[in-house]
């Protein structure tokens, strides 16, 4: 969808998004002139409905997002929103909606925004064959345990608290295997987003980064060869 819009028009659409698809024009902290508003109607991104406001009882203008408007926002998430202070308010409301979604669907913020780093090629010293073999053995255990817990599905969240009891080796060896597999792009480790859901078992089983971040979840994208 190639409809070109002004920053103020884009901002109005996103304000409707974070308001659930509709808003009373008088409640919008935006100065949208009639020409810009009518352009949104002409290209079928919004509808204008005249009805009584439940708060004032007077005739008022309601802006309602159309299906085409929702699609336009989905396909145009980047762009200039101008320098209006209302942009910060809209962003705040958008983040509130995002936080609610993450809590309801048990996603962490990292799962949405974090990009997996490219695999790191590391030279293997000749005298480290036994250590690498040990990692490889644990890697197999990690994969088997993951798919056993996930019911054979890849790319689903599995708790390290559920995974570790299926693994042999010391905690240091398990962490080394997890770190190696993450560097090679085989799996990804995440933290639980909602602190209220982190249990004592999660903390005890967490993989801790050098920065002290606790990772409680593992995603495995597919079995290795």
Protein Blocks (a to p, Z undefined) as FASTA:
>chain_A
ZZdcdfklmmmmmmmmmnoopacfklpccdcdfklmmmmmmnopaccdddddfklopacd
dddddfklmmmmmmmmgccebjafklmmmmmmmmmmmmmmmmmnopafklmmpccddddd
ddddfklmmmmmmmmmmmmmmmmmmmmmnnopahiacdfklmmmmpgcjfklmmmmmmmm
mmnomaccdddfblmlpcfklmmmpccdfkopacfbdcdfbdcZZ
